[in-house]
Amino acid sequence: MANIIIPTPLRKFTNNQASVESNGATVQQSVEDLAKQFPDLNKHIFDAEGKIRQFIRIYVGDEDINALENENTKVDGSSVISIIPAIAGGIQ
């Protein structure tokens, strides 16, 4: 089981848990398992086709999965997955 770190804006959908244990051999499977545990997360993480939304960055340890094998990046019981939603706004 991988440990998924939940960002503050999404914690209201995970009963305010900062991290959640999730089953899966890949990032995709682990995040899908997270969404099964907390169905309200689905629309915030996945698009209509069931793919991880483009504006969400996911890291395994310190590595962006885009530099690895994307959603197919392998994980195990010692893996820490971080979900980083994009933040926009502000004044320039």
C-alpha positions as CSV (number, residue, x, y, z in Angstrom):
1,M,0.0,0.0,0.0
2,A,1.3,3.4,-1.0
3,N,0.9,6.4,1.2
4,I,-0.9,9.3,-0.6
5,I,-0.4,12.8,0.7
6,I,-3.6,14.8,0.4
7,P,-3.3,18.5,-0.3
8,T,-5.1,20.9,2.0
9,P,-7.8,21.9,-0.6
10,L,-8.8,18.3,-1.1
11,R,-8.8,17.2,2.6
12,K,-12.4,18.2,3.0
13,F,-13.2,15.2,0.7
14,T,-11.1,12.8,2.8
15,N,-12.5,13.5,6.2
16,N,-9.7,15.9,6.8
17,Q,-7.0,13.2,6.6
18,A,-3.6,14.5,5.5
19,S,-2.6,11.1,4.1
20,V,-4.3,7.9,3.1
21,E,-3.1,4.4,2.5
22,S,-4.0,3.2,-1.0
23,N,-3.7,-0.1,-2.9
24,G,-2.3,-0.3,-6.4
25,A,0.8,-1.3,-8.3
26,T,0.9,2.0,-10.2
27,V,0.1,5.6,-9.6
28,Q,-3.1,5.3,-11.6
29,Q,-4.3,2.3,-9.6
30,S,-3.4,3.9,-6.3
31,V,-5.2,7.2,-7.1
32,E,-8.2,5.2,-8.4
33,D,-8.3,3.3,-5.1
34,L,-8.1,6.6,-3.3
35,A,-11.1,7.8,-5.3
36,K,-13.0,4.6,-4.4
37,Q,-12.4,5.2,-0.8
38,F,-13.5,8.8,-1.1
39,P,-15.9,9.1,-4.1
40,D,-16.2,12.9,-3.8
41,L,-12.6,13.2,-5.0
42,N,-13.4,11.8,-8.4
43,K,-14.4,15.0,-10.1
44,H,-11.5,16.9,-8.6
45,I,-8.8,14.4,-9.7
46,F,-10.2,12.7,-12.9
47,D,-11.6,14.1,-16.1
48,A,-14.7,12.7,-17.9
49,E,-12.5,10.0,-19.5
50,G,-11.1,8.8,-16.2
51,K,-7.7,10.2,-16.7
52,I,-5.9,12.3,-14.1
53,R,-6.6,15.9,-14.8
54,Q,-3.8,17.8,-16.6
55,F,-3.5,20.5,-14.1
56,I,-2.8,18.1,-11.3
57,R,0.9,17.2,-10.7
58,I,1.7,13.9,-9.0
59,Y,5.0,13.0,-7.4
60,V,6.3,9.7,-6.2
61,G,8.9,10.7,-3.6
62,D,10.6,13.7,-5.1
63,E,10.1,12.8,-8.7
64,D,7.3,14.2,-10.9
65,I,5.6,11.2,-12.6
66,N,5.9,13.1,-15.9
67,A,9.7,12.5,-15.7
68,L,9.1,8.8,-14.9
69,E,6.4,6.6,-16.5
70,N,3.5,9.0,-16.0
71,E,0.4,7.3,-14.5
72,N,2.1,3.9,-15.1
73,T,4.8,4.7,-12.6
74,K,5.2,1.7,-10.3
75,V,4.6,2.1,-6.6
76,D,5.0,-0.2,-3.6
77,G,4.4,-0.2,0.1
78,S,7.2,2.2,0.8
79,S,6.1,4.7,-1.9
80,V,4.9,8.2,-1.0
81,I,2.6,9.8,-3.6
82,S,1.9,13.5,-3.4
83,I,-1.0,15.1,-5.2
84,I,-0.3,18.8,-6.1
85,P,-3.2,20.7,-7.6
86,A,-2.4,23.8,-9.7
87,I,-3.0,27.1,-8.0
88,A,-3.9,30.1,-10.1
89,G,-4.8,33.7,-9.4
90,G,-3.2,36.7,-7.8
91,I,-2.2,40.1,-9.0
92,Q,0.9,40.8,-11.1
